[in-house]
Amino acid sequence: FMNIGEVVYNEWHGIRRYGVVMSLEEKDEGLIIPWTYARVKWFNDEPYQATTESTNKLRNDSSDIYKTNYRIDKIRHIDIERELGTLSKIKEYLELEGDGRGYRHMEKVHF
């Protein structure tokens, strides 16, 4: 279940998008259980906007793939404090283990 005001993310063709749920709406699509859709305010969303605009131009059929409402199974909740804390620890580790370039030189690992 999702709530208004929750911080969420969406993965779309390798683009990770972050946002806040602004509203929720249940839509009866003829299924036994109706889907809930969320309207999300996205932040720093320029990569998604540019990609959807480019795709729309390439299609050249007046369709628009830009979404404003998302089925709640297509977005994921984020514990923002935990996420920021983890990313900060990773950044700190990389800076402390640095080689003068700010980050440690990473060796390629083959599996």
C-alpha positions as CSV (number, residue, x, y, z in Angstrom):
1,F,0.0,0.0,0.0
2,M,1.2,3.5,-0.7
3,N,0.4,6.9,0.9
4,I,0.4,10.5,-0.2
5,G,3.7,12.1,0.7
6,E,5.8,9.0,0.4
7,V,9.2,9.2,-1.3
8,V,9.4,6.8,-4.2
9,Y,11.6,5.9,-7.2
10,N,10.9,4.4,-10.6
11,E,13.3,2.7,-13.0
12,W,12.6,3.4,-16.6
13,H,15.1,2.1,-19.3
14,G,18.0,2.6,-16.9
15,I,16.9,6.0,-15.7
16,R,16.3,6.1,-11.9
17,R,13.7,8.7,-11.1
18,Y,13.0,10.0,-7.6
19,G,9.8,11.7,-6.5
20,V,7.0,12.2,-3.9
21,V,3.5,10.8,-4.2
22,M,1.1,13.7,-4.6
23,S,-2.2,11.9,-5.1
24,L,-3.7,8.4,-5.3
25,E,-6.6,7.2,-7.5
26,E,-8.3,3.8,-7.8
27,K,-9.3,2.9,-11.3
28,D,-11.7,0.2,-12.1
29,E,-10.4,-1.4,-15.3
30,G,-12.8,-4.3,-15.3
31,L,-10.6,-6.5,-13.1
32,I,-11.7,-8.2,-9.9
33,I,-9.5,-5.8,-7.9
34,P,-9.1,-2.3,-9.2
35,W,-5.5,-0.9,-9.6
36,T,-4.4,2.1,-7.6
37,Y,-2.5,4.8,-9.5
38,A,-0.2,7.5,-8.1
39,R,0.5,11.0,-9.4
40,V,4.2,11.7,-8.6
41,K,6.1,14.9,-8.4
42,W,9.5,14.0,-9.9
43,F,12.8,15.8,-9.0
44,N,15.8,16.3,-11.3
45,D,13.8,14.5,-14.0
46,E,15.5,16.0,-17.0
47,P,16.9,12.7,-18.3
48,Y,13.5,11.1,-18.4
49,Q,11.9,14.1,-20.0
50,A,14.5,14.3,-22.7
51,T,14.3,10.6,-23.5
52,T,10.5,10.6,-23.7
53,E,10.5,13.8,-25.9
54,S,13.1,12.2,-28.2
55,T,11.1,8.9,-28.4
56,N,7.9,10.8,-29.2
57,K,9.7,12.6,-32.0
58,L,11.1,9.4,-33.4
59,R,7.6,7.7,-33.4
60,N,6.2,10.7,-35.3
61,D,2.6,9.5,-34.7
62,S,1.4,12.2,-32.2
63,S,1.5,9.7,-29.4
64,D,3.1,10.7,-26.0
65,I,4.8,8.1,-23.9
66,Y,5.3,10.6,-21.0
67,K,3.4,9.3,-18.0
68,T,1.7,11.4,-15.3
69,N,0.1,8.5,-13.4
70,Y,1.8,5.4,-12.3
71,R,0.4,2.1,-11.2
72,I,1.7,1.6,-7.7
73,D,3.4,-1.6,-8.6
74,K,5.6,0.4,-11.0
75,I,7.0,2.7,-8.2
76,R,8.9,1.7,-5.1
77,H,8.9,3.3,-1.6
78,I,12.3,4.7,-0.3
79,D,13.3,5.1,3.3
80,I,15.0,8.4,2.5
81,E,17.1,8.6,5.7
82,R,18.4,5.1,5.2
83,E,19.1,5.7,1.5
84,L,20.9,9.0,2.1
85,G,22.9,7.5,5.0
86,T,24.0,4.6,2.9
87,L,25.0,6.8,-0.1
88,S,26.9,9.1,2.3
89,K,28.9,6.2,3.8
90,I,29.8,5.0,0.3
91,K,30.9,8.5,-0.8
92,E,32.9,8.8,2.5
93,Y,34.6,5.5,1.9
94,L,35.5,6.3,-1.7
95,E,36.9,9.7,-0.6
96,L,39.0,8.2,2.2
97,E,40.3,5.4,0.0
98,G,41.1,7.9,-2.7
99,D,44.2,8.1,-4.9
100,G,44.3,11.9,-5.4
101,R,41.4,11.8,-7.9
102,G,38.8,11.8,-5.1
103,Y,38.0,8.2,-5.6
104,R,40.0,5.0,-5.5
105,H,41.0,3.6,-8.8
106,M,38.7,0.8,-9.4
107,E,40.0,-2.4,-11.0
108,K,37.8,-4.4,-13.3
109,V,36.7,-7.6,-11.9
110,H,35.7,-10.4,-14.2
111,F,33.2,-13.1,-13.1
